[in-house]
Amino acid sequence: MVATADLDGDGQMEVVAAAGREYKVFDWQQGTFVVIAAGQAPQDILSLTAGCLQSDDRPEILMGTRDQILVYAPSESGLTMLYQSLLYPQAYFRKVSVGDVNGDGKLEIIGAASGAQTLYFFGLWTLQDRSRRLEELGRVYLGGLVDVEGSGSEGQVVAGTTEGYVDVYVPTALLPREGETLYTVRRGDSLWRIARRFRVSVQALVEANDLQHPYRLDPGQALVIPAGRRDTS
């Protein structure tokens, strides 16, 4: 697998190549490609692309593995892992792409998981301590899923299936926007406990996340907390 991006901001494209767990970064110097960085991912790399997820216009390298998505950025020592998604056992992220799926002017990560037959949407989320992490924003089940491309228009991606390519509408109303809080469900959580922690009503959480009775929650599931609320714990 190969991806290209201007990783060092010199106006010239570098080449990132991956095979198995190993990746290498090549730079064109004096008429030939030279390896300037190399490393290993935690699992075999199944997909590879580049995109600018942050506001500094410097691209990050995105890798899909069997169980998660990884985000790397250039550093003095080569490539450094900045963010990683939660583990999705046996998901098989065979294609990663980027697109502004919720119309906030920023690129989100779109992961096509052939094992889970699901499109996952991830974004960088700023926490209360100002740190950032990669959070799942939503998911869409799609049988026969093998490929995905972000279209660049709000709420639209193009997915490839075993039956051909189809347009997928992403329910952007369910994705968090500026001013809202994203909460990741932990083991032992209930809707009532989360509502009490954030001082919102259970009904407000149900409506914000389009939950259906009996409101089952799974660890790792992302919930949108309505805007204007805060965590008091």
N, CA, C and O of each residue as an XYZ file, in Angstrom:
932
protein
N       0.839     -1.192      0.000
C       0.000      0.000      0.000
C       0.873      1.240      0.000
O       1.937      1.271      0.618
N       0.403      2.272     -0.709
C       1.182      3.493     -0.838
C       0.261      4.697     -0.674
O      -0.868      4.700     -1.167
N       0.753      5.716      0.023
C       0.067      7.004      0.135
C       1.107      8.095     -0.047
O       2.280      7.892      0.267
N       0.688      9.256     -0.551
C       1.597     10.375     -0.739
C       1.060     11.602     -0.021
O      -0.151     11.818      0.032
N       1.965     12.408      0.534
C       1.585     13.625      1.238
C       2.834     14.457      1.486
O       3.937     13.920      1.590
N       2.657     15.766      1.579
C       3.775     16.654      1.924
C       3.882     16.680      3.442
O       3.324     17.562      4.096
N       4.584     15.737      3.985
C       4.633     15.557      5.433
C       5.504     16.589      6.134
O       5.234     16.945      7.281
N       6.546     17.074      5.463
C       7.479     17.997      6.126
C       7.294     19.443      5.704
O       8.061     20.314      6.114
N       6.266     19.708      4.876
C       5.966     21.090      4.510
C       6.963     21.741      3.576
O       7.040     22.968      3.528
N       7.745     20.945      2.817
C       8.743     21.523      1.918
C       8.219     21.716      0.504
O       8.962     22.109     -0.396
N       6.926     21.437      0.314
C       6.334     21.608     -1.002
C       6.477     20.400     -1.907
O       5.964     20.410     -3.025
N       7.157     19.365     -1.454
C       7.319     18.149     -2.232
C       6.669     16.973     -1.501
O       6.663     16.904     -0.272
N       6.129     16.063     -2.288
C       5.423     14.921     -1.704
C       6.399     13.861     -1.218
O       7.358     13.515     -1.909
N       6.142     13.355     -0.029
C       6.818     12.160      0.444
C       5.919     10.949      0.152
O       4.712     11.089     -0.045
N       6.522      9.779      0.129
C       5.798      8.542     -0.146
C       5.829      7.671      1.103
O       6.891      7.429      1.676
N       4.658      7.205      1.519
C       4.542      6.278      2.643
C       4.122      4.927      2.081
O       3.099      4.825      1.403
N       4.898      3.901      2.356
C       4.588      2.551      1.885
C       4.448      1.623      3.086
O       5.190      1.740      4.061
N       3.483      0.695      3.005
C       3.235     -0.225      4.115
C       3.063     -1.636      3.588
O       2.454     -1.856      2.542
N       3.607     -2.583      4.326
C       3.438     -4.007      4.017
C       3.516     -4.774      5.325
O       4.474     -4.622      6.083
N       2.500     -5.605      5.595
C       2.442     -6.266      6.892
C       2.317     -5.219      7.987
O       1.482     -4.319      7.892
N       3.134     -5.326      9.021
C       3.129     -4.318     10.084
C       4.082     -3.160      9.806
O       4.010     -2.122     10.464
N       4.960     -3.336      8.847
C       6.025     -2.361      8.627
C       5.579     -1.229      7.708
O       4.809     -1.440      6.770
N       6.075     -0.024      7.991
C       5.870      1.121      7.105
C       7.187      1.860      6.944
O       8.039      1.851      7.833
N       7.338      2.503      5.788
C       8.516      3.305      5.501
C       8.090      4.600      4.821
O       7.119      4.637      4.064
N       8.845      5.667      5.111
C       8.599      6.961      4.491
C       9.798      7.281      3.604
O      10.946      7.231      4.045
N       9.504      7.616      2.328
C      10.553      7.902      1.361
C      10.498      9.378      0.959
O       9.420      9.952      0.808
N      11.678      9.982      0.789
C      11.792     11.353      0.327
C      12.688     11.380     -0.907
O      13.677     10.651     -0.984
N      12.330     12.234     -1.878
C      13.108     12.345     -3.115
C      14.301     13.263     -2.870
O      14.136     14.463     -2.650
N      15.479     12.701     -2.909
C      16.704     13.458     -2.651
C      17.759     13.122     -3.685
O      18.123     11.960     -3.870
N      18.241     14.145     -4.351
C      19.331     14.012     -5.319
C      19.077     12.900     -6.334
O      19.945     12.075     -6.616
N      17.857     12.907     -6.873
C      17.536     12.003     -7.969
C      17.156     10.596     -7.584
O      17.074      9.719     -8.444
N      16.919     10.360     -6.290
C      16.512      9.015     -5.875
C      15.675      9.090     -4.602
O      15.735     10.077     -3.869
N      14.904      8.054     -4.346
C      14.108      8.004     -3.126
C      14.954      7.452     -1.982
O      15.616      6.424     -2.119
N      14.918      8.156     -0.852
C      15.690      7.790      0.328
C      14.728      7.532      1.485
O      13.795      8.306      1.699
N      14.951      6.445      2.235
C      14.125      6.153      3.410
C      14.491      7.132      4.523
O      15.639      7.178      4.965
N      13.508      7.912      4.971
C      13.763      8.886      6.030
C      13.104      8.493      7.351
O      13.379      9.103      8.384
N      12.244      7.487      7.325
C      11.604      7.006      8.556
C      11.069      5.607      8.308
O      10.691      5.261      7.189
N      11.043      4.812      9.358
C      10.504      3.454      9.268
C      10.021      3.033     10.645
O      10.507      3.526     11.663
N       9.064      2.121     10.667
C       8.556      1.649     11.950
C       7.579      0.508     11.756
O       7.402     -0.005     10.651
N       6.946      0.122     12.860
C       5.976     -0.965     12.847
C       4.696     -0.539     13.551
O       4.736      0.138     14.579
N       3.567     -0.939     12.991
C       2.272     -0.746     13.623
C       1.991     -1.920     14.558
O       2.628     -2.966     14.435
N       1.045     -1.765     15.494
C       0.741     -2.864     16.430
C       0.196     -4.116     15.748
O       0.383     -5.227     16.244
N      -0.485     -3.936     14.598
C      -1.041     -5.052     13.849
C      -0.738     -4.838     12.371
O      -0.251     -3.776     11.983
N      -1.022     -5.843     11.547
C      -0.850     -5.694     10.106
C      -1.658     -4.503      9.607
O      -2.800     -4.296     10.019
N      -1.058     -3.734      8.726
C      -1.714     -2.550      8.158
C      -2.541     -3.000      6.956
O      -2.004     -3.539      5.988
N      -3.842     -2.775      7.028
C      -4.756     -3.212      5.975
C      -5.130     -2.085      5.020
O      -5.559     -2.344      3.895
N      -4.972     -0.837      5.455
C      -5.325      0.308      4.616
C      -4.494      1.500      5.018
O      -3.991      1.576      6.139
N      -4.351      2.446      4.079
C      -3.431      3.566      4.281
C      -3.902      4.755      3.476
O      -4.267      4.616      2.309
N      -3.897      5.946      4.104
C      -4.216      7.180      3.389
C      -3.633      8.350      4.177
O      -3.040      8.159      5.239
N      -3.807      9.560      3.651
C      -3.323     10.769      4.321
C      -4.414     11.826      4.288
O      -5.209     11.877      3.350
N      -4.452     12.670      5.314
C      -5.440     13.742      5.379
C      -5.121     14.699      6.496
O      -4.440     14.344      7.458
N      -5.619     15.930      6.368
C      -5.372     16.971      7.371
C      -6.529     17.011      8.360
O      -7.569     17.603      8.072
N      -6.359     16.390      9.515
C      -7.415     16.343     10.518
C      -7.381     17.549     11.438
O      -8.391     17.866     12.065
N      -6.244     18.232     11.538
C      -6.096     19.362     12.439
C      -5.996     20.654     11.631
O      -5.921     20.622     10.403
N      -5.995     21.777     12.318
C      -6.101     23.078     11.656
C      -4.779     23.623     11.141
O      -4.749     24.711     10.566
N      -3.669     22.884     11.334
C      -2.374     23.398     10.900
C      -2.041     23.028      9.462
O      -0.954     23.347      8.981
N      -2.966     22.355      8.761
C      -2.798     21.994      7.355
C      -1.631     21.046      7.116
O      -1.193     20.891      5.976
N      -1.128     20.420      8.147
C      -0.092     19.401      7.980
C      -0.769     18.040      7.993
O      -1.464     17.704      8.951
N      -0.575     17.256      6.944
C      -1.301     15.981      6.856
C      -0.826     14.961      7.868
O       0.347     14.930      8.242
N      -1.749     14.133      8.303
C      -1.448     12.968      9.120
C      -1.567     11.713      8.254
O      -2.237     11.718      7.220
N      -0.913     10.653      8.689
C      -1.013      9.364      8.019
C      -2.018      8.508      8.783
O      -1.894      8.337      9.996
N      -2.993      7.982      8.093
C      -4.051      7.177      8.695
C      -3.876      5.726      8.273
O      -3.715      5.429      7.089
N      -3.906      4.840      9.233
C      -3.750      3.415      8.972
C      -4.927      2.653      9.553
O      -5.357      2.917     10.676
N      -5.440      1.717      8.792
C      -6.466      0.808      9.281
C      -5.870     -0.561      9.527
O      -5.137     -1.079      8.685
N      -6.176     -1.153     10.671
C      -5.706     -2.495     10.998
C      -6.915     -3.401     11.223
O      -8.049     -3.018     10.937
N      -6.666     -4.588     11.731
C      -7.779     -5.511     11.983
C      -8.741     -4.955     13.014
O      -9.956     -5.081     12.864
N      -8.203     -4.335     14.070
C      -9.041     -3.985     15.219
C      -9.216     -2.492     15.454
O     -10.064     -2.111     16.261
N      -8.449     -1.623     14.784
C      -8.562     -0.199     15.080
C      -7.963      0.656     13.969
O      -7.350      0.160     13.024
N      -8.168      1.965     14.127
C      -7.592      2.954     13.221
C      -6.534      3.745     13.980
O      -6.742      4.138     15.128
N      -5.393      3.975     13.325
C      -4.253      4.661     13.921
C      -3.962      5.931     13.141
O      -4.112      5.968     11.920
N      -3.541      6.981     13.857
C      -3.188      8.254     13.233
C      -1.746      8.590     13.607
O      -1.410      8.691     14.786
N      -0.901      8.761     12.596
C       0.504      9.087     12.789
C       0.799     10.474     12.210
O       0.107     10.942     11.305
N       1.841     11.124     12.750
C       2.292     12.419     12.241
C       3.815     12.440     12.241
O       4.448     11.732     13.024
N       4.412     13.261     11.353
C       5.873     13.338     11.306
C       6.445     13.900     12.603
O       5.834     14.756     13.242
N       7.611     13.417     12.980
C       8.345     13.939     14.126
C       9.829     13.834     13.800
O      10.205     13.306     12.754
N      10.664     14.334     14.691
C      12.100     14.283     14.443
C      12.611     12.852     14.354
O      13.624     12.585     13.708
N      11.908     11.940     15.003
C      12.340     10.538     14.990
C      11.655      9.713     13.901
O      11.861      8.502     13.817
N      10.840     10.367     13.064
C      10.139      9.651     11.998
C       8.655      9.915     12.060
O       8.220     11.063     11.964
N       7.867      8.855     12.220
C       6.430      8.979     12.409
C       6.088      8.619     13.845
O       6.569      7.618     14.376
N       5.257      9.436     14.467
C       4.835      9.214     15.848
C       3.328      9.018     15.889
O       2.593      9.776     15.257
N       2.854      8.012     16.621
C       1.419      7.797     16.747
C       0.813      8.897     17.613
O       1.217      9.097     18.759
N      -0.151      9.600     17.055
C      -0.848     10.659     17.786
C      -2.123     10.164     18.448
O      -2.385     10.462     19.614
N      -2.906      9.412     17.702
C      -4.220      8.988     18.179
C      -4.479      7.564     17.712
O      -3.919      7.097     16.720
N      -5.348      6.888     18.460
C      -5.819      5.572     18.054
C      -7.255      5.395     18.512
O      -7.646      5.885     19.571
N      -8.029      4.698     17.712
C      -9.418      4.453     18.086
C      -9.479      3.383     19.159
O      -8.477      2.743     19.477
N     -10.667      3.198     19.711
C     -10.886      2.045     20.564
C     -10.713      0.767     19.742
O     -10.686      0.807     18.512
N     -10.597     -0.342     20.424
C     -10.474     -1.619     19.735
C     -11.848     -2.103     19.273
O     -12.814     -2.081     20.036
N     -11.922     -2.539     18.020
C     -13.118     -3.145     17.448
C     -12.714     -4.542     16.964
O     -12.376     -4.712     15.793
N     -12.746     -5.538     17.850
C     -12.213     -6.862     17.519
C     -12.802     -7.430     16.228
O     -14.018     -7.461     16.036
N     -11.900     -7.879     15.350
C     -12.258     -8.530     14.095
C     -13.041     -7.609     13.147
O     -13.785     -8.096     12.296
N     -12.882     -6.297     13.284
C     -13.595     -5.378     12.391
C     -13.001     -5.400     10.991
O     -13.746     -5.370     10.011
N     -11.683     -5.453     10.871
C     -10.963     -5.439      9.602
C     -11.220     -4.148      8.812
O     -12.045     -4.109      7.900
N     -10.485     -3.097      9.194
C     -10.604     -1.803      8.518
C      -9.787     -1.842      7.227
O      -8.628     -1.428      7.199
N     -10.407     -2.342      6.166
C      -9.706     -2.562      4.910
C      -9.641     -1.311      4.040
O      -8.960     -1.314      3.014
N     -10.332     -0.248      4.428
C     -10.218      1.002      3.690
C     -10.467      2.160      4.658
O     -11.432      2.141      5.421
N      -9.594      3.163      4.623
C      -9.819      4.393      5.370
C      -9.830      5.551      4.386
O      -9.061      5.581      3.425
N     -10.714      6.499      4.645
C     -10.827      7.679      3.810
C     -11.128      8.859      4.718
O     -11.338      8.680      5.918
N     -11.152     10.054      4.165
C     -11.486     11.247      4.932
C     -12.543     12.056      4.184
O     -12.621     12.009      2.957
N     -13.350     12.794      4.934
C     -14.377     13.647      4.349
C     -15.063     14.431      5.450
O     -15.055     14.019      6.610
N     -15.652     15.553      5.093
C     -16.387     16.364      6.064
C     -17.816     15.859      6.121
O     -18.702     16.385      5.447
N     -18.034     14.832      6.932
C     -19.334     14.171      6.926
C     -20.387     14.898      7.741
O     -21.578     14.646      7.561
N     -19.980     15.801      8.640
C     -20.987     16.501      9.449
C     -21.025     18.004      9.200
O     -21.664     18.738      9.953
N     -20.346     18.472      8.148
C     -20.474     19.860      7.737
C     -19.873     20.869      8.681
O     -20.293     22.026      8.695
N     -18.875     20.453      9.491
C     -18.272     21.399     10.434
C     -17.006     22.047      9.889
O     -16.321     22.772     10.610
N     -16.689     21.792      8.616
C     -15.501     22.367      8.017
C     -14.224     21.613      8.315
O     -13.150     22.037      7.889
N     -14.308     20.505      9.034
C     -13.142     19.691      9.362
C     -13.316     18.301      8.772
O     -14.434     17.828      8.569
N     -12.193     17.660      8.502
C     -12.244     16.310      7.963
C     -12.428     15.284      9.070
O     -11.779     15.351     10.113
N     -13.310     14.346      8.831
C     -13.474     13.203      9.708
C     -12.909     11.964      9.008
O     -12.734     11.951      7.790
N     -12.629     10.929      9.797
C     -12.133      9.667      9.260
C     -13.311      8.738      9.009
O     -14.200      8.601      9.849
N     -13.306      8.105      7.849
C     -14.331      7.130      7.502
C     -13.632      5.785      7.349
O     -12.736      5.643      6.517
N     -14.024      4.821      8.128
C     -13.404      3.506      8.077
C     -14.385      2.460      7.593
O     -15.470      2.307      8.154
N     -14.004      1.739      6.548
C     -14.832      0.653      6.042
C     -14.335     -0.656      6.643
O     -13.245     -1.125      6.317
N     -15.139     -1.235      7.516
C     -14.767     -2.468      8.217
C     -15.486     -3.643      7.571
O     -16.688     -3.825      7.762
N     -14.746     -4.439      6.803
C     -15.377     -5.526      6.070
C     -15.830     -6.648      6.997
O     -16.833     -7.309      6.728
N     -15.096     -6.866      8.087
C     -15.502     -7.906      9.023
C     -16.782     -7.567      9.745
O     -17.649     -8.424      9.920
N     -16.910     -6.315     10.167
C     -18.111     -5.863     10.868
C     -19.213     -5.418      9.914
O     -20.335     -5.153     10.344
N     -18.894     -5.331      8.593
C     -19.865     -4.871      7.596
C     -20.448     -3.514      8.004
O     -21.655     -3.289      7.919
N     -19.569     -2.625      8.444
C     -20.021     -1.350      9.003
C     -19.099     -0.215      8.585
O     -17.879     -0.377      8.550
N     -19.691      0.944      8.266
C     -18.941      2.177      8.093
C     -18.861      2.869      9.449
O     -19.887      3.125     10.081
N     -17.640      3.173      9.897
C     -17.429      3.898     11.145
C     -16.946      5.306     10.824
O     -16.180      5.510      9.883
N     -17.404      6.277     11.616
C     -17.002      7.669     11.436
C     -16.314      8.141     12.712
O     -16.853      8.006     13.810
N     -15.107      8.699     12.548
C     -14.304      9.132     13.682
C     -13.914     10.601     13.506
O     -13.753     11.088     12.387
N     -13.766     11.286     14.627
C     -13.291     12.664     14.603
C     -12.421     12.945     15.809
O     -12.490     12.237     16.814
N     -11.598     13.983     15.709
C     -10.798     14.425     16.846
C     -11.677     15.257     17.756
O     -12.336     16.198     17.313
N     -11.682     14.906     19.027
C     -12.556     15.573     19.985
C     -11.721     16.169     21.107
O     -10.865     15.491     21.674
N     -11.969     17.444     21.432
C     -11.239     18.126     22.500
C     -11.919     17.867     23.835
O     -13.114     18.114     23.994
N     -11.148     17.369     24.791
C     -11.681     17.051     26.107
C     -11.582     18.262     27.026
O     -11.032     19.297     26.651
N     -12.126     18.121     28.242
C     -12.145     19.250     29.170
C     -10.747     19.691     29.574
O     -10.540     20.862     29.892
N      -9.775     18.767     29.566
C      -8.403     19.145     29.928
C      -7.621     19.656     28.728
O      -6.404     19.824     28.811
N      -8.312     19.908     27.599
C      -7.756     20.444     26.365
C      -6.978     19.415     25.566
O      -6.485     19.730     24.483
N      -6.854     18.196     26.066
C      -6.238     17.149     25.274
C      -7.233     16.693     24.207
O      -8.420     17.009     24.279
N      -6.745     15.957     23.231
C      -7.607     15.520     22.146
C      -7.490     14.010     21.988
O      -6.444     13.420     22.260
N      -8.573     13.403     21.545
C      -8.526     11.977     21.276
C      -9.464     11.656     20.119
O     -10.352     12.435     19.774
N      -9.240     10.492     19.538
C     -10.046     10.042     18.412
C     -11.290      9.353     18.945
O     -11.202      8.375     19.687
N     -12.446      9.868     18.561
C     -13.717      9.334     19.061
C     -14.581      8.860     17.904
O     -14.583      9.456     16.827
N     -15.315      7.779     18.142
C     -16.319      7.363     17.168
C     -17.491      8.342     17.199
O     -18.037      8.644     18.260
N     -17.868      8.830     16.020
C     -18.987      9.761     15.918
C     -20.284      9.066     15.517
O     -21.376      9.581     15.759
N     -20.158      7.916     14.915
C     -21.356      7.201     14.479
C     -20.971      6.043     13.584
O     -19.799      5.862     13.253
N     -21.962      5.260     13.194
C     -21.708      4.097     12.341
C     -22.948      3.790     11.521
O     -24.069      4.102     11.922
N     -22.731      3.175     10.372
C     -23.821      2.763      9.488
C     -23.526      1.345      9.019
O     -22.470      1.090      8.440
N     -24.447      0.426      9.263
C     -24.274     -0.958      8.799
C     -24.543     -1.020      7.306
O     -25.499     -0.419      6.815
N     -23.686     -1.760      6.573
C     -23.844     -1.884      5.124
C     -23.350     -3.259      4.702
O     -22.147     -3.518      4.706
N     -24.271     -4.136      4.340
C     -23.908     -5.491      3.959
C     -23.028     -5.539      2.718
O     -23.247     -4.789      1.767
N     -22.032     -6.422      2.728
C     -21.148     -6.576      1.583
C     -20.131     -5.471      1.436
O     -19.577     -5.285      0.352
N     -19.869     -4.727      2.504
C     -18.994     -3.554      2.443
C     -17.553     -3.949      2.150
O     -17.007     -4.850      2.787
N     -16.930     -3.260      1.171
C     -15.523     -3.518      0.849
C     -14.706     -2.240      0.646
O     -13.477     -2.294      0.689
N     -15.357     -1.088      0.424
C     -14.617      0.119      0.070
C     -15.414      1.346      0.487
O     -16.623      1.263      0.705
N     -14.725      2.506      0.599
C     -15.416      3.748      0.919
C     -14.573      4.921      0.459
O     -13.344      4.859      0.485
N     -15.239      5.998      0.036
C     -14.584      7.251     -0.309
C     -15.447      8.394      0.211
O     -16.656      8.415     -0.020
N     -14.822      9.360      0.920
C     -15.542     10.545      1.336
C     -15.788     11.440      0.143
O     -14.874     11.688     -0.643
N     -17.012     11.931     -0.005
C     -17.356     12.734     -1.185
C     -17.033     14.202     -1.006
O     -16.999     14.949     -1.983
N     -16.790     14.638      0.246
C     -16.528     16.042      0.494
C     -17.770     16.866      0.729
O     -17.663     18.013      1.164
N     -18.962     16.320      0.454
C     -20.197     17.050      0.702
C     -20.842     16.528      1.970
O     -20.697     15.356      2.319
N     -21.556     17.406      2.657
C     -22.092     17.061      3.969
C     -23.022     15.863      3.899
O     -23.980     15.839      3.127
N     -22.716     14.861      4.730
C     -23.601     13.727      4.879
C     -23.557     12.714      3.763
O     -24.400     11.818      3.727
N     -22.594     12.817      2.834
C     -22.564     11.884      1.720
C     -21.206     11.203      1.626
O     -20.168     11.864      1.660
N     -21.216      9.901      1.509
C     -20.011      9.137      1.191
C     -20.393      8.116      0.123
O     -21.563      7.764     -0.031
N     -19.394      7.653     -0.601
C     -19.614      6.618     -1.605
C     -18.975      5.336     -1.097
O     -17.776      5.306     -0.822
N     -19.754      4.294     -0.972
C     -19.279      3.020     -0.448
C     -19.303      1.968     -1.535
O     -20.201      1.940     -2.377
N     -18.296      1.098     -1.505
C     -18.263     -0.014     -2.429
C     -18.698     -1.289     -1.736
O     -18.231     -1.588     -0.637
N     -19.575     -2.033     -2.355
C     -20.047     -3.294     -1.800
C     -19.809     -4.401     -2.828
O     -19.371     -4.142     -3.949
N     -20.100     -5.610     -2.435
C     -19.952     -6.736     -3.359
C     -20.945     -6.652     -4.506
O     -20.802     -7.361     -5.501
N     -21.957     -5.786     -4.378
C     -22.957     -5.609     -5.434
C     -22.677     -4.382     -6.288
O     -23.381     -4.146     -7.270
N     -21.657     -3.589     -5.934
C     -21.344     -2.372     -6.679
C     -21.245     -1.178     -5.747
O     -21.295     -1.333     -4.526
N     -21.102      0.032     -6.326
C     -20.957      1.246     -5.525
C     -22.321      1.865     -5.247
O     -23.200      1.891     -6.108
N     -22.475      2.366     -4.014
C     -23.731      2.989     -3.612
C     -23.433      4.274     -2.843
O     -22.403      4.387     -2.178
N     -24.350      5.244     -2.943
C     -24.268      6.445     -2.129
C     -24.866      6.144     -0.766
O     -25.940      5.551     -0.664
N     -24.165      6.557      0.275
C     -24.637      6.341      1.639
C     -24.897      7.689      2.275
O     -24.022      8.554      2.277
N     -26.083      7.876      2.810
C     -26.399      9.103      3.537
C     -26.052      8.910      4.998
O     -26.532      7.978      5.645
N     -25.213      9.799      5.516
C     -24.846      9.755      6.922
C     -25.811     10.648      7.698
O     -25.930     11.831      7.377
N     -26.497     10.125      8.702
C     -27.449     10.950      9.479
C     -26.700     11.966     10.330
O     -26.472     11.743     11.519
N     -26.316     13.091      9.710
C     -25.456     14.055     10.382
C     -26.107     14.670     11.608
O     -25.409     15.205     12.470
N     -27.418     14.607     11.706
C     -28.071     15.153     12.900
C     -27.671     14.374     14.146
O     -27.789     14.876     15.263
N     -27.194     13.136     13.951
C     -26.802     12.327     15.090
C     -25.334     12.504     15.444
O     -24.886     11.970     16.459
N     -24.569     13.238     14.638
C     -23.162     13.450     14.915
C     -22.982     14.730     15.726
O     -23.691     15.708     15.490
N     -22.059     14.744     16.665
C     -21.875     15.927     17.517
C     -21.334     17.116     16.744
O     -20.561     16.959     15.799
N     -21.746     18.307     17.154
C     -21.255     19.553     16.573
C     -20.610     20.389     17.668
O     -20.622     20.023     18.843
N     -20.049     21.518     17.256
C     -19.362     22.388     18.206
C     -20.298     22.779     19.350
O     -21.451     23.143     19.122
N     -19.795     22.701     20.572
C     -20.595     23.055     21.741
C     -21.250     21.864     22.399
O     -21.711     21.958     23.537
N     -21.298     20.737     21.696
C     -21.846     19.526     22.291
C     -20.714     18.686     22.879
O     -19.543     18.888     22.557
N     -21.075     17.755     23.735
C     -20.101     16.880     24.377
C     -20.290     15.463     23.867
O     -21.416     14.997     23.691
N     -19.182     14.787     23.634
C     -19.233     13.394     23.236
C     -18.766     12.547     24.410
O     -17.680     12.765     24.946
N     -19.586     11.584     24.807
C     -19.258     10.722     25.939
C     -19.170      9.277     25.473
O     -20.042      8.798     24.748
N     -18.113      8.581     25.890
C     -17.938      7.173     25.549
C     -18.447      6.307     26.692
O     -17.979      6.420     27.825
N     -19.403      5.446     26.389
C     -20.030      4.590     27.392
C     -18.992      3.639     27.992
O     -18.189      3.038     27.277
N     -19.029      3.517     29.326
C     -18.134      2.623     30.047
C     -18.935      1.453     30.628
O     -20.158      1.509     30.759
N     -18.213      0.416     30.962
C     -18.875     -0.757     31.555
C     -19.594     -0.345     32.845
O     -19.005      0.334     33.687
N     -20.849     -0.744     33.006
C     -21.623     -0.408     34.186
C     -22.469      0.841     34.032
O     -23.296      1.134     34.895
N     -22.277      1.591     32.934
C     -23.080      2.794     32.713
C     -24.530      2.436     32.397
O     -24.827      1.372     31.854
N     -25.412      3.349     32.752
C     -26.810      3.266     32.335
C     -27.215      4.653     31.846
O     -26.540      5.640     32.139
N     -28.290      4.727     31.118
C     -28.758      6.016     30.610
C     -29.068      6.964     31.757
O     -28.789      8.160     31.676
N     -29.644      6.428     32.827
C     -30.000      7.258     33.981
C     -28.746      7.834     34.634
O     -28.721      9.013     34.988
N     -27.697      7.008     34.800
C     -26.465      7.487     35.432
C     -25.783      8.561     34.589
O     -25.288      9.553     35.122
N     -25.760      8.359     33.275
C     -25.131      9.347     32.395
C     -25.917     10.650     32.426
O     -25.330     11.731     32.481
N     -27.253     10.552     32.391
C     -28.081     11.754     32.437
C     -27.849     12.520     33.737
O     -27.766     13.748     33.723
N     -27.745     11.815     34.848
C     -27.514     12.464     36.142
C     -26.137     13.121     36.182
O     -25.990     14.224     36.708
N     -25.120     12.442     35.624
C     -23.759     12.978     35.646
C     -23.686     14.301     34.888
O     -23.003     15.227     35.325
N     -24.387     14.397     33.752
C     -24.306     15.592     32.924
C     -25.467     16.563     33.148
O     -25.608     17.564     32.446
N     -26.306     16.235     34.161
C     -27.428     17.118     34.510
C     -28.354     17.387     33.317
O     -28.753     18.522     33.058
N     -28.675     16.323     32.616
C     -29.669     16.396     31.545
C     -30.722     15.337     31.831
O     -30.509     14.448     32.655
N     -31.842     15.430     31.160
C     -32.886     14.432     31.349
C     -32.595     13.213     30.482
O     -31.913     13.298     29.461
N     -33.131     12.081     30.917
C     -33.004     10.863     30.119
C     -33.622     11.078     28.742
O     -33.080     10.624     27.734
N     -34.754     11.771     28.703
C     -35.424     12.012     27.426
C     -34.563     12.848     26.487
O     -34.576     12.635     25.275
N     -33.811     13.805     27.047
C     -32.925     14.625     26.215
C     -31.832     13.770     25.582
O     -31.478     13.967     24.420
N     -31.295     12.815     26.355
C     -30.286     11.914     25.804
C     -30.886     11.014     24.730
O     -30.271     10.784     23.688
N     -32.078     10.512     24.987
C     -32.746      9.640     24.019
C     -32.947     10.367     22.700
O     -32.684      9.813     21.633
N     -33.418     11.618     22.775
C     -33.699     12.381     21.561
C     -32.419     12.790     20.842
O     -32.373     12.788     19.612
N     -31.375     13.143     21.600
C     -30.123     13.590     20.986
C     -29.419     12.462     20.243
O     -28.664     12.706     19.302
N     -29.671     11.217     20.672
C     -28.977     10.073     20.089
C     -29.901      9.127     19.334
O     -29.466      8.077     18.862
N     -31.182      9.498     19.219
C     -32.157      8.684     18.496
C     -32.160      7.247     19.015
O     -32.166      6.291     18.240
N     -32.158      7.116     20.339
C     -32.139      5.790     20.955
C     -33.533      5.166     20.926
O     -34.547      5.859     21.000
N     -33.552      3.864     20.818
C     -34.811      3.136     20.784
C     -34.937      2.268     22.033
O     -33.954      1.697     22.505
N     -36.156      2.174     22.563
C     -36.437      1.327     23.723
C     -36.029     -0.109     23.392
O     -36.350     -0.588     22.304
N     -35.333     -0.815     24.289
C     -35.143     -0.557     25.727
C     -33.855      0.194     26.086
O     -33.380      0.073     27.215
N     -33.285      0.959     25.164
C     -32.153      1.843     25.443
C     -30.919      1.083     25.943
O     -30.302      1.473     26.934
N     -30.578      0.027     25.268
C     -29.378     -0.734     25.637
C     -28.123      0.057     25.260
O     -28.040      0.631     24.174
N     -27.152      0.077     26.174
C     -25.876      0.742     25.935
C     -24.753     -0.292     25.956
O     -24.765     -1.228     26.755
N     -23.775     -0.100     25.053
C     -22.629     -0.999     24.978
C     -21.348     -0.232     25.286
O     -21.193      0.901     24.831
N     -20.412     -0.829     26.059
C     -19.129     -0.164     26.314
C     -18.445      0.222     25.007
O     -18.367     -0.576     24.073
N     -17.944      1.473     24.957
C     -17.328      1.986     23.742
C     -18.278      2.764     22.857
O     -17.836      3.469     21.950
N     -19.585      2.650     23.101
C     -20.566      3.397     22.328
C     -20.449      4.884     22.632
O     -20.261      5.260     23.789
N     -20.558      5.737     21.615
C     -20.457      7.190     21.802
C     -21.854      7.797     21.910
O     -22.737      7.490     21.109
N     -22.043      8.651     22.894
C     -23.306      9.364     23.079
C     -23.071     10.862     22.972
O     -22.086     11.384     23.494
N     -23.974     11.546     22.296
C     -23.934     13.004     22.239
C     -24.666     13.566     23.449
O     -25.819     13.217     23.704
N     -23.988     14.441     24.196
C     -24.624     15.146     25.323
C     -25.087     16.496     24.785
O     -24.271     17.230     24.227
N     -26.347     16.849     24.926
C     -26.867     18.087     24.341
C     -26.026     19.299     24.716
O     -25.461     19.365     25.807
N     -25.952     20.252     23.801
C     -25.130     21.450     23.971
C     -25.529     22.222     25.219
O     -26.697     22.274     25.605
N     -24.506     22.823     25.836
C     -24.756     23.672     26.995
C     -24.670     22.930     28.307
O     -24.806     23.534     29.371
N     -24.444     21.614     28.252
C     -24.308     20.830     29.477
C     -22.852     20.572     29.759
O     -22.006     20.731     28.878
N     -22.548     20.175     30.984
C     -21.145     19.901     31.337
C     -21.086     18.745     32.317
O     -22.050     18.448     33.023
N     -19.910     18.092     32.340
C     -19.688     16.994     33.266
C     -19.314     17.570     34.625
O     -18.394     18.382     34.716
N     -20.013     17.164     35.684
C     -19.749     17.709     37.010
C     -18.989     16.732     37.890
O     -18.752     17.009     39.066
N     -18.600     15.570     37.322
C     -17.903     14.588     38.136
C     -16.435     14.931     38.275
O     -15.691     14.204     38.933
